C-alpha cells in the first residue's frame, strides 16, 4: 500500500527533540485508524467504535475497566491526546509509533509499556510481516496500538464477550497478559507453515525433483532468522514483566506470564530446529549435486577411454606415408572399421563388468 499524499511519510528527524512524534516512513496502513473502546466489568460489557481523537474517553472512574484498541498509525493527533489523557510518557509514545524498535518492556511512572510483534501481517509467501504492537497498562485501563487493521486480538475480544470470562472478573493486568499471550501464540501458525515449506523442499530434494533449491532455501532461512530476531527480545521483555516490581502486574498474574515465556522459548527452539533442518537440506542438496557431477565426470572419463584407442587407430592410418601396406588392401577400410568397433565394444563391456559405468542408473 502506497503512502497517502496527505500523510507526511517521515522517519525520526535527525536532531529532533526526544519525544517528538513522527509517522514512520513505511506505514503498513495509511488509512484512518480503527478505534474501538471496550468497557467491561463483572456485570457489564460494551464496545464502541469512535471516529476521532476528540471522542477518546479518559480513564474510568466507576470501577469498570477500559481497553482502547487502535489499529493504524496515521493520526498523530490521536496519539497526542492519548499522551495527555492517560499520562503516557512522550518517549514511550514515540517508541510506539516507530517500526524500528525491537520488542521490549519499560515502566514509565504508573504506566507499563510493552512492544511486541505480530508475525501474521502480510503474505508469508512474500515476507514475514513485522507489525509492531504496543501495549500500555495503567491502573484501570489498557491501550493497544497496531500498525494496521487486522485480527490480532479477535480471540481476546471473544473471551471478553463471555460473561463468565476471568478477564471480566480481574484487573486489567490479566487483559494485558491475554494480549501478550495472543502475540506469542500467533507465531505457532507461522512456525507450522515454515515447517511444511521445509518438509516440501526436503521431499523434493530426496526425490531428485527439486528446482531452484538455493533461492528457496535462502529465502526460508532469511525468514527464520528474522523471526528469531524478534522472538528472542520478546521473550526477554516477557521475562522482565515477571520480575519487575514496578510493573503493574499482580502476583496472581505473573504466573500466567511464565506460561507466555515458555511459549516463546518453545518457539525459539522450533526456529533453531528449522534453521538446522534448512542447513541439513542444503547440505543434502549440495551432496547430491556433487554426486551428480562426479557421476557425469566418471561417465565422460569412461567415454573418453572408449574413444581413445579408436582415435589412435584413426590417427595411425591418417598419416601420409607412401609405404603403408594396409592402405592397399582390398578390404582394408572395412577391416579398420571392424577393429575400431571391436575395440569400442570391448572397452564398453569391460567398464560395465568393472561397474565403472551403469546406464541403468539416473545420476
C-alpha positions in Angstrom: 0.0 0.0 0.0 1.5 3.3 -1.0 1.5 6.2 1.5 -1.2 8.7 1.1 -0.1 12.0 -0.4 -1.8 13.8 2.5 0.2 12.0 5.1 3.8 13.0 5.6 5.9 9.8 5.4 8.7 10.7 7.7 11.1 8.9 10.0 12.5 10.3 13.2 14.2 13.6 12.2 17.9 13.7 13.0 18.4 16.3 15.7 14.8 16.5 16.7 13.9 16.6 20.4 13.3 13.2 22.2 9.6 12.5 22.5 8.7 14.4 19.3 6.1 12.2 17.4 6.7 11.4 13.8 4.9 8.9 11.5 7.1 6.0 10.2 8.0 6.1 6.6 6.9 2.6 5.9 3.3 2.6 7.1 1.6 -0.8 6.6 -1.8 1.0 6.6 -2.2 4.7 5.7 -6.0 5.0 6.1 -7.8 6.4 9.1 -7.2 4.2 12.2 -9.9 2.0 13.6 -10.5 2.9 17.2 -12.6 0.6 19.4 -13.3 1.2 23.1 -14.2 -1.7 25.3 -15.7 -1.2 28.7 -16.1 -4.2 30.9 -16.6 -5.4 34.4 -18.0 -8.5 36.0 -21.6 -7.3 35.4 -21.3 -5.4 32.1 -19.6 -5.3 28.7 -19.8 -2.7 26.0 -17.9 -1.9 22.8 -18.0 1.3 20.8 -16.2 2.4 17.7 -15.2 6.0 17.7 -14.2 8.2 14.7 -11.8 10.8 16.0 -9.3 11.7 18.7 -11.8 14.0 20.4 -14.0 11.1 21.2 -11.3 9.2 23.1 -12.6 8.6 26.7 -10.5 9.2 29.8 -9.6 6.6 32.5 -12.8 5.1 34.0 -13.9 6.3 37.5 -16.8 4.0 38.0 -14.8 0.8 38.8 -15.1 -0.6 35.3 -12.1 -1.4 33.1 -11.2 0.2 29.8 -9.5 -1.2 26.7 -8.8 1.1 23.8 -7.8 -0.8 20.6 -6.1 1.3 17.9 -5.3 -0.2 14.5 -3.4 2.2 12.2 -0.8 4.9 12.9 -1.9 7.7 10.5 -3.4 10.1 13.1 -0.8 11.9 15.2 -3.4 13.9 17.0 -4.9 10.7 18.4 -1.6 9.7 20.0 -1.0 13.2 21.3 -4.4 13.1 23.0 -3.7 9.6 24.5 -0.5 11.0 26.0 -2.3 13.8 27.8 -5.4 11.9 28.7 -3.6 8.8 30.1 -0.3 10.5 31.2 1.8 8.4 28.8 5.4 9.3 28.6 6.4 11.0 25.3 9.4 8.7 24.8 7.1 5.7 25.2 4.6 7.0 22.7 7.5 7.9 20.3 8.7 4.2 20.5 5.1 3.0 19.9 5.0 4.9 16.6 8.4 3.6 15.4 8.5 0.4 13.4 12.3 0.1 14.0 12.3 -0.7 17.8 13.0 -4.2 18.9 10.5 -5.8 21.4 11.0 -4.5 24.9 9.3 -3.7 28.2 9.6 -0.4 30.1 7.9 1.2 33.0 7.2 5.0 32.9 5.8 6.2 36.2 2.5 4.4 36.7 2.3 3.1 33.1 3.8 -0.2 31.9 4.8 -0.3 28.2 5.3 -3.4 26.1 6.4 -3.6 22.5 5.8 -6.9 20.7 5.4 -8.2 17.2 2.6 -9.8 15.3 4.2 -12.1 12.6 1.0 -12.6 10.6 0.9 -9.3 8.8 1.2 -9.6 5.0 1.6 -12.7 3.0 4.0 -15.2 4.4 4.9 -16.3 0.9 6.3 -12.8 0.2 7.6 -11.9 3.6 7.4 -12.4 7.3 5.3 -9.4 8.3 6.9 -7.3 11.1 3.9 -5.5 12.5 4.8 -3.8 15.7 2.2 -3.9 18.5 2.5 -1.6 21.5 0.6 -2.2 24.8 0.1 0.3 27.6 -1.1 -0.8 31.0 -2.5 1.6 33.6 -4.4 1.3 36.8 -7.7 0.6 35.2 -7.1 0.6 31.5 -5.1 -1.0 28.6 -4.3 0.6 25.3 -3.2 -1.4 22.3 -1.7 0.2 19.2 -1.2 -1.8 16.0 0.4 -0.9 12.7 -2.6 -1.9 10.6 -6.2 -3.2 10.8 -6.3 -6.9 11.4 -7.5 -9.8 13.5 -4.6 -10.0 16.0 -6.8 -9.8 19.1 -10.1 -11.3 17.9 -9.6 -14.2 20.2 -9.2 -11.9 23.2 -12.3 -10.0 22.2 -14.4 -13.2 22.1 -13.2 -14.0 25.6 -14.2 -10.6 26.8 -17.7 -11.1 25.4 -18.3 -14.1 27.6 -19.8 -13.1 31.0 -18.1 -15.9 32.8 -14.7 -15.0 31.5 -11.9 -14.4 34.0 -10.9 -11.3 32.1 -14.2 -9.7 33.2 -13.6 -10.5 36.9 -10.0 -9.3 37.2 -7.9 -6.2 36.9 -6.6 -5.0 33.5 -3.2 -6.7 34.1 -4.9 -10.0 33.2 -6.2 -8.5 29.9 -2.7 -7.2 29.4 -1.4 -10.7 29.7 -4.0 -12.0 27.3 -2.9 -9.6 24.7 0.8 -10.5 25.2 0.0 -14.2 25.1 -2.1 -13.7 21.9 1.0 -12.2 20.2 3.2 -15.1 21.3 0.7 -17.7 20.1 0.4 -16.1 16.7 3.9 -17.4 16.0 2.9 -21.0 16.1 0.9 -21.0 12.7 3.9 -19.3 11.1 6.3 -22.0 12.5 3.9 -24.7 11.2 3.9 -23.1 7.7 7.6 -22.8 7.6 8.0 -26.4 8.7 5.7 -27.5 5.9 7.7 -25.5 3.4 10.9 -27.1 4.5 9.4 -30.5 4.5 8.2 -30.0 0.9 11.7 -28.9 -0.2 13.2 -31.8 1.7 11.0 -34.3 -0.1 11.7 -32.7 -3.5 15.5 -32.9 -2.8 15.2 -36.5 -1.7 13.2 -37.4 -4.9 15.7 -35.5 -7.1 13.0 -33.3 -8.5 13.8 -30.0 -6.6 14.1 -26.8 -8.6 15.5 -23.5 -7.6 16.5 -25.0 -4.3 19.2 -22.5 -3.4 17.0 -19.5 -3.7 14.1 -21.1 -1.9 16.3 -22.3 1.0 17.9 -18.9 1.2 14.6 -17.1 1.4 13.3 -19.6 4.0 16.5 -19.3 6.2 16.2 -15.5 6.0 12.6 -15.6 7.2 13.6 -17.9 10.1 16.4 -15.5 11.0 14.1 -12.5 11.1 11.6 -14.4 13.2 14.2 -15.4 15.8 15.5 -11.8 15.7 12.2 -10.6 17.2 11.1 -13.6 19.3 14.2 -13.6 21.5 13.8 -10.0 22.7 10.1 -10.6 23.1 10.9 -13.4 25.5 13.3 -11.1 27.4 10.5 -8.5 27.6 8.0 -11.0 29.0 10.7 -12.1 31.5 11.1 -8.6 32.6 7.3 -8.3 33.2 7.6 -11.2 35.6 10.4 -9.8 37.7 10.0 -6.1 37.5 8.3 -5.0 40.7 7.5 -1.6 39.3 5.3 -3.1 36.6 1.6 -3.1 37.3 1.4 -6.9 37.3 -0.1 -8.7 40.3 1.4 -11.8 41.8 -1.5 -13.9 40.7 -1.0 -12.7 37.0 2.8 -13.2 37.0 2.4 -17.0 36.8 0.5 -16.6 33.5 3.4 -14.6 32.1 5.6 -17.6 32.9 3.4 -19.6 30.6 3.8 -17.0 27.8 7.5 -17.0 28.3 7.5 -20.8 28.0 5.6 -20.5 24.7 8.2 -18.0 23.3 11.0 -20.3 24.4 9.3 -23.2 22.6 9.0 -21.0 19.5 12.7 -20.2 19.7 13.6 -23.9 19.9 11.4 -24.6 16.9 13.1 -21.8 15.0 16.5 -23.2 15.8 15.4 -26.7 14.8 14.0 -25.4 11.5 17.3 -23.5 10.8 19.2 -26.7 11.4 16.8 -28.5 9.1 17.3 -25.9 6.4 21.0 -26.3 6.7 20.7 -30.1 6.6 18.5 -29.9 3.4 21.0 -27.5 1.8 23.9 -29.9 2.7 22.0 -32.9 1.2 21.2 -30.9 -1.9 24.9 -29.9 -2.3 25.9 -33.5 -1.8 23.5 -34.7 -4.5 24.8 -32.0 -6.8 28.4 -33.2 -6.2 27.4 -36.8 -6.6 25.7 -36.0 -9.9 28.8 -34.0 -11.0 31.1 -36.9 -10.1 28.8 -39.4 -12.0 28.9 -37.1 -15.0 32.7 -36.8 -14.9 33.1 -40.5 -14.5 30.9 -41.2 -17.5 32.8 -38.7 -19.5 36.1 -40.2 -18.5 34.8 -43.7 -19.5 33.6 -42.4 -22.8 36.9 -40.7 -23.4 38.7 -44.0 -22.5 36.5 -45.9 -25.0 37.2 -43.5 -27.8 40.9 -43.0 -27.1 42.1 -46.3 -28.8 39.7 -45.6 -31.7 41.3 -42.2 -32.1 44.7 -43.8 -32.0 43.8 -46.2 -34.9 42.3 -43.5 -37.0 45.4 -41.3 -36.3 47.8 -44.0 -37.4 46.0 -44.6 -40.7 45.6 -40.9 -41.2 49.4 -40.4 -41.7 50.6 -39.6 -45.2 53.4 -42.2 -45.6 53.8 -43.8 -49.0 54.6 -47.3 -47.8 51.7 -48.4 -45.6 50.7 -51.9 -46.9 47.3 -51.8 -45.3 46.2 -48.9 -47.3 46.3 -51.0 -50.5 44.3 -53.9 -49.0 41.1 -54.5 -50.9 39.1 -54.8 -47.7 41.4 -52.6 -45.5 38.8 -50.0 -44.9 36.2 -52.4 -43.6 38.8 -54.3 -41.5 39.8 -50.9 -39.9 36.2 -50.1 -39.1 35.6 -53.6 -37.6 38.7 -53.2 -35.5 37.6 -49.8 -34.2 34.1 -51.2 -33.4 35.5 -54.2 -31.7 37.8 -52.0 -29.5 34.9 -49.7 -28.6 32.5 -52.6 -27.7 35.2 -54.4 -25.8 36.1 -51.4 -23.7 32.4 -50.7 -23.0 31.7 -54.2 -21.7 35.0 -54.3 -19.8 34.0 -51.0 -18.0 30.5 -52.4 -17.4 32.0 -55.5 -15.8 34.2 -53.4 -13.6 31.0 -51.4 -12.7 32.6 -48.2 -13.7 29.6 -47.2 -15.7 25.9 -48.1 -15.3 23.5 -46.7 -17.9 20.5 -48.0 -15.9 21.0 -45.5 -13.1 19.9 -42.0 -13.2 22.5 -39.7 -11.7 
